[in-house]
Amino acid sequence: MPEAGAGQSLFVFAHIDSYVLDPETWSVDPNRVVTGDDGRAYGYGIADDRSGIAGMVMAARALSA
């Protein structure tokens, strides 16, 4: 796309879980990432792609620094 400029581009893609979320089945607020007493992180999508999205944001920050 010429109108986008001559610089390099980086495209990343990720998704958050696509299953129906039932908050009543959770012992914590699934819409927030919380650390349990066992030291594990809990939240909707934490084991799916939310960690991948966080990794991409951190990589983009490192590349731009």
N, CA, C and O atoms as a MOPAC input file, in Angstrom:
PM7 MOZYME 1SCF
protein

 N      0.83500 1    -1.17300 1     0.00000 1
 C      0.00000 1     0.00000 1     0.00000 1
 C      0.88300 1     1.24000 1     0.00000 1
 O      1.45200 1     1.58700 1     1.03500 1
 N      1.00700 1     1.90200 1    -1.11700 1
 C      1.87600 1     3.07700 1    -1.20300 1
 C      1.50100 1     4.18600 1    -0.22000 1
 O      2.38000 1     4.88700 1     0.28100 1
 N      0.22600 1     4.34900 1     0.05500 1
 C     -0.17700 1     5.44000 1     0.94800 1
 C      0.21800 1     5.19200 1     2.39600 1
 O      0.15100 1     6.10700 1     3.21800 1
 N      0.62900 1     3.96800 1     2.72400 1
 C      1.00600 1     3.64500 1     4.09000 1
 C      2.40800 1     4.12200 1     4.42700 1
 O      2.76800 1     4.14600 1     5.60400 1
 N      3.20000 1     4.49800 1     3.45800 1
 C      4.54500 1     4.97200 1     3.71300 1
 C      5.58500 1     3.96400 1     3.27600 1
 O      5.25200 1     2.84500 1     2.88500 1
 N      6.82400 1     4.35300 1     3.34200 1
 C      7.90600 1     3.50800 1     2.84000 1
 C      8.55700 1     2.67200 1     3.93400 1
 O      9.43000 1     1.85600 1     3.64000 1
 N      8.15600 1     2.85400 1     5.17900 1
 C      8.77900 1     2.11900 1     6.27800 1
 C      8.37700 1     0.65800 1     6.30600 1
 O      7.46900 1     0.23500 1     5.58900 1
 N      9.05500 1    -0.10000 1     7.13400 1
 C      8.73500 1    -1.51000 1     7.28400 1
 C      7.48100 1    -1.67000 1     8.13200 1
 O      7.14500 1    -0.81400 1     8.95100 1
 N      6.80400 1    -2.78200 1     7.91300 1
 C      5.58300 1    -3.05900 1     8.66900 1
 C      5.71000 1    -4.38700 1     9.38900 1
 O      6.45800 1    -5.27000 1     8.96700 1
 N      4.99000 1    -4.51600 1    10.45400 1
 C      4.91500 1    -5.76900 1    11.20000 1
 C      3.44900 1    -6.05200 1    11.45100 1
 O      2.74000 1    -5.22300 1    12.02000 1
 N      2.99400 1    -7.21500 1    11.03100 1
 C      1.60000 1    -7.60000 1    11.22000 1
 C      1.56300 1    -8.79500 1    12.14300 1
 O      2.27300 1    -9.77600 1    11.92300 1
 N      0.74900 1    -8.72300 1    13.16400 1
 C      0.57100 1    -9.84700 1    14.07800 1
 C     -0.92100 1   -10.12300 1    14.19800 1
 O     -1.74300 1    -9.22300 1    14.02100 1
 N     -1.25800 1   -11.34800 1    14.49400 1
 C     -2.64800 1   -11.73600 1    14.60800 1
 C     -2.82000 1   -12.63500 1    15.81000 1
 O     -1.96700 1   -13.47600 1    16.09500 1
 N     -3.90300 1   -12.46200 1    16.50200 1
 C     -4.22000 1   -13.32300 1    17.63600 1
 C     -5.72300 1   -13.28500 1    17.85900 1
 O     -6.42800 1   -12.45100 1    17.29000 1
 N     -6.19000 1   -14.17400 1    18.67300 1
 C     -7.61100 1   -14.21100 1    18.99500 1
 C     -7.77200 1   -14.50700 1    20.47600 1
 O     -6.92100 1   -15.15600 1    21.08500 1
 N     -8.84300 1   -14.03800 1    21.03800 1
 C     -9.21400 1   -14.41000 1    22.39500 1
 C    -10.18500 1   -15.57000 1    22.25900 1
 O    -10.78700 1   -15.75300 1    21.20100 1
 N    -10.33800 1   -16.33300 1    23.28800 1
 C    -11.19300 1   -17.51700 1    23.23000 1
 C    -12.52900 1   -17.23800 1    22.55800 1
 O    -13.08200 1   -16.14300 1    22.66000 1
 N    -13.02900 1   -18.25100 1    21.87100 1
 C    -14.30000 1   -18.08400 1    21.17100 1
 C    -15.42100 1   -18.90200 1    21.80300 1
 O    -16.51800 1   -18.97000 1    21.24800 1
 N    -15.16900 1   -19.52100 1    22.94800 1
 C    -16.24200 1   -20.25800 1    23.60100 1
 C    -17.06800 1   -19.30700 1    24.47400 1
 O    -16.60200 1   -18.23500 1    24.86100 1
 N    -18.27300 1   -19.71300 1    24.76700 1
 C    -19.17300 1   -18.88600 1    25.56900 1
 C    -18.66900 1   -18.84700 1    27.00800 1
 O    -18.42500 1   -19.88400 1    27.62600 1
 N    -18.52200 1   -17.65800 1    27.51700 1
 C    -18.02300 1   -17.46800 1    28.87100 1
 C    -19.18900 1   -17.46000 1    29.84800 1
 O    -20.12700 1   -16.67900 1    29.68900 1
 N    -19.13800 1   -18.31500 1    30.84600 1
 C    -20.14800 1   -18.34500 1    31.90600 1
 C    -19.45700 1   -17.95200 1    33.20800 1
 O    -18.86200 1   -18.80500 1    33.86700 1
 N    -19.52300 1   -16.67400 1    33.59100 1
 C    -18.83500 1   -16.20200 1    34.79000 1
 C    -19.25300 1   -16.92900 1    36.06300 1
 O    -18.49100 1   -16.97200 1    37.02900 1
 N    -20.44500 1   -17.49800 1    36.07500 1
 C    -20.92400 1   -18.19600 1    37.27100 1
 C    -20.10400 1   -19.44300 1    37.58200 1
 O    -20.11900 1   -19.92400 1    38.71500 1
 N    -19.39100 1   -19.96900 1    36.59600 1
 C    -18.58600 1   -21.18100 1    36.80900 1
 C    -17.17400 1   -20.86500 1    37.28300 1
 O    -16.38600 1   -21.78000 1    37.51900 1
 N    -16.84600 1   -19.60400 1    37.42300 1
 C    -15.50400 1   -19.18500 1    37.82700 1
 C    -15.47900 1   -18.82400 1    39.30700 1
 O    -16.45500 1   -18.29800 1    39.84200 1
 N    -14.36100 1   -19.10800 1    39.96200 1
 C    -14.19300 1   -18.70900 1    41.35800 1
 C    -13.54200 1   -17.32600 1    41.46500 1
 O    -13.47400 1   -16.75800 1    42.55400 1
 N    -13.06300 1   -16.78300 1    40.33500 1
 C    -12.49600 1   -15.42700 1    40.26600 1
 C    -13.18900 1   -14.70000 1    39.12400 1
 O    -13.90700 1   -15.32000 1    38.33900 1
 N    -12.98200 1   -13.38800 1    39.02200 1
 C    -13.53400 1   -12.61300 1    37.91200 1
 C    -12.78400 1   -13.00900 1    36.64000 1
 O    -11.59700 1   -12.70800 1    36.51900 1
 N    -13.44500 1   -13.67700 1    35.68700 1
 C    -12.75000 1   -14.14500 1    34.49000 1
 C    -12.30600 1   -13.02400 1    33.55900 1
 O    -11.48100 1   -13.25200 1    32.67400 1
 N    -12.83700 1   -11.81900 1    33.74300 1
 C    -12.48200 1   -10.69400 1    32.87500 1
 C    -11.26000 1    -9.93200 1    33.35700 1
 O    -10.87300 1    -8.93200 1    32.75200 1
 N    -10.65500 1   -10.39200 1    34.43300 1
 C     -9.41500 1    -9.80300 1    34.95500 1
 C     -8.40400 1   -10.91600 1    35.12500 1
 O     -8.77600 1   -12.04200 1    35.45400 1
 N     -7.15700 1   -10.62900 1    34.91200 1
 C     -6.10500 1   -11.60800 1    35.17100 1
 C     -5.68900 1   -11.44600 1    36.62300 1
 O     -5.26800 1   -10.36800 1    37.04300 1
 N     -5.80900 1   -12.51600 1    37.37900 1
 C     -5.44100 1   -12.48600 1    38.79100 1
 C     -4.46700 1   -13.62000 1    39.06200 1
 O     -4.46400 1   -14.63300 1    38.36300 1
 N     -3.64800 1   -13.44000 1    40.07300 1
 C     -2.72300 1   -14.47800 1    40.49700 1
 C     -3.31800 1   -15.17800 1    41.70600 1
 O     -3.65000 1   -14.54500 1    42.70800 1
 N     -3.44900 1   -16.49500 1    41.59900 1
 C     -4.01400 1   -17.27200 1    42.68500 1
 C     -3.00000 1   -17.54000 1    43.78300 1
 O     -1.82000 1   -17.22000 1    43.64100 1
 N     -3.45900 1   -18.12100 1    44.86500 1
 C     -2.57000 1   -18.46800 1    45.97600 1
 C     -1.48800 1   -19.45000 1    45.54600 1
 O     -0.43800 1   -19.54600 1    46.18100 1
 N     -1.74900 1   -20.17600 1    44.47000 1
 C     -0.77800 1   -21.14800 1    43.96600 1
 C      0.25200 1   -20.52600 1    43.02900 1
 O      1.11300 1   -21.23000 1    42.50200 1
 N      0.17000 1   -19.19700 1    42.81400 1
 C      1.12600 1   -18.50100 1    41.96200 1
 C      0.77100 1   -18.53600 1    40.48200 1
 O      1.48800 1   -17.96200 1    39.66300 1
 N     -0.32400 1   -19.20000 1    40.12900 1
 C     -0.74700 1   -19.26600 1    38.73300 1
 C     -1.64600 1   -18.08800 1    38.38400 1
 O     -2.33200 1   -17.53500 1    39.24400 1
 N     -1.63200 1   -17.71200 1    37.10300 1
 C     -2.50100 1   -16.64000 1    36.61900 1
 C     -3.82100 1   -17.24800 1    36.17300 1
 O     -3.85200 1   -18.30400 1    35.54100 1
 N     -4.91900 1   -16.56300 1    36.51300 1
 C     -6.25700 1   -17.00600 1    36.14400 1
 C     -6.99000 1   -15.87700 1    35.44400 1
 O     -6.87400 1   -14.71800 1    35.84200 1
 N     -7.74200 1   -16.20500 1    34.40600 1
 C     -8.54400 1   -15.24400 1    33.66500 1
 C     -8.95300 1   -15.84000 1    32.33600 1
 O     -8.34300 1   -16.79700 1    31.85700 1
 N     -9.97400 1   -15.27800 1    31.75200 1
 C    -10.51800 1   -15.74400 1    30.47500 1
 C     -9.45600 1   -15.64200 1    29.38900 1
 O     -8.97800 1   -14.54700 1    29.09000 1
 N     -9.08800 1   -16.75700 1    28.80600 1
 C     -8.13400 1   -16.77600 1    27.71200 1
 C     -6.68000 1   -16.81400 1    28.13000 1
 O     -5.79700 1   -16.76900 1    27.27400 1
 N     -6.40400 1   -16.89500 1    29.42100 1
 C     -5.01800 1   -16.82400 1    29.88500 1
 C     -4.15200 1   -17.95400 1    29.33000 1
 O     -2.96500 1   -17.75500 1    29.07100 1
 N     -4.73200 1   -19.12400 1    29.14800 1
 C     -3.95700 1   -20.25100 1    28.62900 1
 C     -4.13900 1   -20.41900 1    27.13000 1
 O     -3.54900 1   -21.32100 1    26.53500 1
 N     -4.94000 1   -19.57400 1    26.51400 1
 C     -5.17900 1   -19.69400 1    25.09000 1
 C     -4.29000 1   -18.71900 1    24.34400 1
 O     -3.18500 1   -19.07700 1    23.93800 1
 N     -4.74500 1   -17.51300 1    24.16100 1
 C     -3.95500 1   -16.58900 1    23.35900 1
 C     -3.70300 1   -15.25300 1    24.03200 1
 O     -3.01200 1   -14.40100 1    23.47500 1
 N     -4.24500 1   -15.06100 1    25.20400 1
 C     -3.98400 1   -13.79200 1    25.87300 1
 C     -2.48600 1   -13.66100 1    26.17000 1
 O     -1.92900 1   -12.56800 1    26.07100 1
 N     -1.84200 1   -14.75700 1    26.53000 1
 C     -0.39800 1   -14.69800 1    26.76200 1
 C      0.34500 1   -14.43500 1    25.46500 1
 O      1.37600 1   -13.76300 1    25.47100 1
 N     -0.16200 1   -14.95700 1    24.34400 1
 C      0.44900 1   -14.67900 1    23.04500 1
 C      0.34000 1   -13.21900 1    22.66400 1
 O      1.27700 1   -12.64300 1    22.11100 1
 N     -0.80800 1   -12.61700 1    22.95900 1
 C     -1.00100 1   -11.19900 1    22.68500 1
 C     -0.03500 1   -10.37200 1    23.53600 1
 O      0.57200 1    -9.42300 1    23.03900 1
 N      0.10800 1   -10.72200 1    24.79700 1
 C      1.04000 1   -10.00400 1    25.67200 1
 C      2.46500 1   -10.13200 1    25.14200 1
 O      3.22400 1    -9.16300 1    25.17100 1
 N      2.83000 1   -11.31200 1    24.66200 1
 C      4.16200 1   -11.51300 1    24.08900 1
 C      4.38800 1   -10.64300 1    22.86100 1
 O      5.47500 1   -10.09700 1    22.67600 1
 N      3.35900 1   -10.51300 1    22.01900 1
 C      3.49800 1    -9.67400 1    20.82400 1
 C      3.63800 1    -8.20200 1    21.19500 1
 O      4.40700 1    -7.47500 1    20.56600 1
 N      2.90200 1    -7.75700 1    22.21100 1
 C      3.01300 1    -6.36100 1    22.64900 1
 C      4.41200 1    -6.11600 1    23.19600 1
 O      5.02200 1    -5.09000 1    22.89400 1
 N      4.92400 1    -7.03600 1    23.99000 1
 C      6.27200 1    -6.87100 1    24.54200 1
 C      7.32900 1    -6.88100 1    23.44300 1
 O      8.29300 1    -6.11700 1    23.50300 1
 N      7.15700 1    -7.74200 1    22.43800 1
 C      8.10000 1    -7.78800 1    21.31700 1
 C      8.06700 1    -6.48100 1    20.52900 1
 O      9.11500 1    -5.96600 1    20.13900 1
 N      6.86600 1    -5.93800 1    20.29000 1
 C      6.74600 1    -4.67200 1    19.56100 1
 C      7.41500 1    -3.54000 1    20.33100 1
 O      8.07800 1    -2.69100 1    19.73600 1
 N      7.24500 1    -3.52300 1    21.64800 1
 C      7.90200 1    -2.49800 1    22.46800 1
 C      9.42100 1    -2.62100 1    22.38200 1
 O     10.12700 1    -1.62000 1    22.26300 1
 N      9.92100 1    -3.86300 1    22.44300 1
 C     11.36600 1    -4.08700 1    22.37700 1
 C     11.91800 1    -3.66700 1    21.01200 1
 O     12.99300 1    -3.07300 1    20.92800 1
 N     11.18200 1    -3.97800 1    19.95100 1
 C     11.64000 1    -3.61700 1    18.60900 1
 C     11.62700 1    -2.12400 1    18.38400 1
 O     12.47000 1    -1.60200 1    17.65400 1
 N     10.68100 1    -1.42100 1    18.99800 1
 C     10.59900 1     0.02100 1    18.79100 1
 C     11.57000 1     0.80100 1    19.67200 1
 O     11.81600 1     1.98300 1    19.42800 1
 N     12.11600 1     0.15500 1    20.68400 1
 C     13.03700 1     0.85200 1    21.60900 1
 C     14.41100 1     1.07000 1    21.00000 1
 O     15.29000 1     1.63800 1    21.64800 1

